[in-house]
Amino acid sequence: MKNKDALKLKGKWRYKVIDSLTGKVKRKSDWIENLIVLNSGNGLYIVLSQLIGVTTTGIEITSASIGTDDTAPTIADTDLVTATLEDIPIALQSRVASDEVSLTIFINSSELANGDYKEFGLFCDDKLWARSIITPTFTKSDNEDFQVEYSISGSTT
């Protein structure tokens, strides 16, 4: 008998735009699917390397980046196409279930220029973990903080 189960990792995220003066949520997106990349040195490659003791890059997601390009993500991506703000620290990380972890990323209004933002990525050290297109585009205005809730889940099918 063949074992047809396969491990799958999926990432999804949503964002909230928060009024930096009042703390009230102005708008939020639906859940956005993202692409966990798989190429030499990035994404799932990091996890697989760790399984055989190659620990050059840590497996912890340590930062995020936001940018302005709307090119569709591919598994060959190694960075954002047009990163505008990089090395955004992870504000909170937690296990929410045996098969799911959650990350929160927060960008203060003063850290990000007003404008249209169309791509978002997560990084393990300086290696890309996942990249996605921001849908709908985040148009930042004065006094708007940007908060991301990111979920990674594992399953077998």
N, C-alpha and C positions, 0 to 999 in steps of 0.2 A: 504494500500500500504506500502511495506517495503522500508526503506531507505537503499540502498546498497552502499552508499558512505562510504569510510573509509579513514582516514587520514594516509598518509605514509610519513615517513621521510627517505631520502636517502642521503648518503654521498659519495663523490667521490673526488679524488685528483690527482694531477700530480706533478712531481718534475722537477727542473732544476738544472743542475750542472753548476756552474759559475766559471770561472777562477778568482781566488782571486787577481791576479796581474793586469789583464787587464779589468775585469768586463764583459767580453764577455761570452755569453752562449755557453758552449761547447756541451751540449746535453740536451734533455728533453724527458720525458716519455709521453706516451699516458695517457689519463684519466684512473685511477685505481679505481674500485669499492671497497668499504670497507664495513665492517659489523658493524653496530651500535648494541652493545651488549644489552642484556636484562636479567638481573639476579639481585638478591637481592643486592641493593646498587650501581649498575653500569648501565650506558647507559640510556635506556628509563625508567628504574625504577626511576631514578632521576627526570625526567620530570613528570612522573605520581605522584610521591610523592609530588612534588611542587604543583600540582593541588589540593591536600587535605591539604595543609598547612604544610607539613613536609619539613622543609628547612635545614635539617642537612647538606646536601651537596649543594653547590651553583650550579646553572644550567649553569653558564658561563664556556665555555671551556677555561681553563687557561694555559695549557701546552701540550707538546708533548714529546714522547720518540721514540728512534730509537734503533733497535736491530739486532741480527744476526740469529735468528731462522726462519725457513721456514714452521713451523707447520701451517696448515690451521686454520683460525680463526673460533671460534664458539660463539654462543650467551652466553655461560657460562664463557667466558674469563673474568678475573678480572685484568689482567696485560699483558704486553708482556711476552713472554716465556724467552727470554734472552736479557733484556734491556742493552744497552751499554752506552747510554747517555740519562739521564732522566731530567725532569723539564726544558725542552726547552721552553722559554717563547713564547707566541703568539706575533708576531711583529706587525700585523695589523689585524683588524677585521672590517667588514662593511656589511651593508645590500645592496645587489645589485638589488633586486627586492622584491615585496611584499611576494614572496614565496621562497626567497633564501638569504642566508648569505654566506660570504666568509671570510676565515682566511688565513693569510700568516705566515709561520714559516720559520725562517732563522737560519742556522747553519754555523757559521764561520769555515773555514778550520782548524784553530788552536784548535777548541773545539772538533773535532772529529778525532780519529786516522784513519790512512789509513787501508783499509780492505773492506770486503764485508758486506753489510747491507741488510737484507731481510724482516724486519718487522717494522711497524710504527703504533703508537697509539696516540690518543688524550685523554686528561683527563679533567674532571671537578674537581677542587681541586686535590685530590689524587685518584679519582675514574675513572676507565676506561669508556670512552664514546664510542670509536670505535677503531677497530684494523684491519689491513690489511697486506697482503704480498706485498712487494715492487717488482713490475714486470715492467721491468726487474730488477734484483738485482742491487743495487747501489754499484759499486766498487769505493771507494774513493781513490784518489791518492793525492800527494802533491799539494798544492795551489788550492784546489777545495772546494768552498762553496756549500752548499746544500740548496735549497729554495723549499718550498712546498706551493702550492696553493690548498686550501681545500674548497670545496663547500658543503653546506648542503641545501637541498631543500625539501619543503613540497608540497604534492599534495593530491587530493582526487580522488578516482577512483571507 
